[in-house]
Amino acid sequence: MNSLSRICWIAAPIYALIGMGFGIWMSSNQNFQLAPAHAHLNLLGWVTVALFGTFYALKPEAANWRVSKLQVLAGNLAAIFMFPGIILAILQVSEAVVIIGSLLAVISMLLFLYIVIRATAKT
């Protein structure tokens, strides 16, 4: 397993565990107001980052590209910013953090699209 895939596969279950813990906390308090933050952390952090790691394991040559490292960084930062950002937005504290997380998520996915096209192109 290459280092980029390994980073993704270590980060993804960390996000899953945080999401699970947050879900348990919401359930124990019978307050599901922040469920969108829980859902985004599980989908963006656990699922999406794990899929990135799977792709880089299947296409190890792509894991060595500089743009791939930037893509994984942006994807992880997106998950990290999005989770508290959605909480702050729901609580009407600020939308700035979720905007940053959203932009990072879009940047990461655009980079990933480029990487997938490049790595799977017929030469």
N, C-alpha and C positions, 0 to 999 in steps of 0.2 A: 504494500500500500504506500502510495506516495504521500509526502508531507501535507499537501493541500487537502487531499481526501481525508487524511487522518485528522487534520484540524476541524474539518466539517463534521466528521463522525464523533469527535469528542464534544464539540460545541452543541450539536443537535440534541443529544440526550440531556445535557445540562438545561437547555431551554425547556425540554419536555418535563423534567423534574420540577423546575420552577413553575411551569404552567399547571402541573398536577397539584403542587402545594398550594398555589393560588386558588385553584378550583376547590380544593378541600376547605380552605379558609372561607371562601364565599359560601360554600354549603353549610359549614358549621355555624355561620352567622345568619343563614337564610337571607342573604342579601346578594342578589345577582346583578346589581346595577353595573358592576364593572366586568361583566361577562365578555363584552367585546374585546377588552384587553387580553383576557384569558384566551379567547379564540385566536386572536392575532398572534400571540406568542406561540401558541401551539402550531399554527399553520405556517407562519413566517419563520419562526425559530426552529422548531422541530422538523416539520415536513420539508420545507423549502431548502433549508441548509443541508439536511440529509440527502436530498436529491442532488444538490450541488456536489456533495461528496461522492455520491454514486457515479455521477457523470465523470468526475475526475479520476475515479478508479477505473472506469471503463475506457477512458481516453487519457492515459497517463502523460502522453506528449503535451496535451493541452495544459496540464498542471504546472508545467515548467515556464509557461508564458507569463510575462510581467503583468499583462492585462488580467490574467486569471487570478493572480494574487490580489490585485485591486478589486476584482469582482467579489471574491470571497470576503475581503475586508468590508466592502460596502454592504454586502448581504448580512454579515454579522452585526455591523453597526446599526443597520436598519432594524433588526430584531431588538437590539439593546435600547434604541431610542423609542421605537414604536410602543413598546409595552408601557413604560411609565408615561409616555406622551399621551396615549389614549386615556389613561387614568386621569391625568391632569386636565385633559379636554372635557371628559365626562363630568368631572368635579368643577368645571368652569373656572379653573385656575389660570390656564394658559394653553394655547394651541401651538405654540412655537416648537415644542419638542416633537410633537406628532407630525408636524410639517417637515421637520428635518428627517425624521424616520421615514416618512412617506417618500421624500425625494431620494433618500438613499436606497430605498427598496426599488424604485423605478430605475435608478442608475444601475443598480446591481443586476436587475433583470434585463435591461438593454445590453449591458456588457455580456451577460450570459448568452443572450441570443446571438450576439456577434461571435462569441467563442464557439458555440455549438455549430453555427454555420461554417465557421473557419475549420473546425476540427473534423467536420463530417463532409467537407467538400471533396469532390472527386478531383484528383490531380492527374 
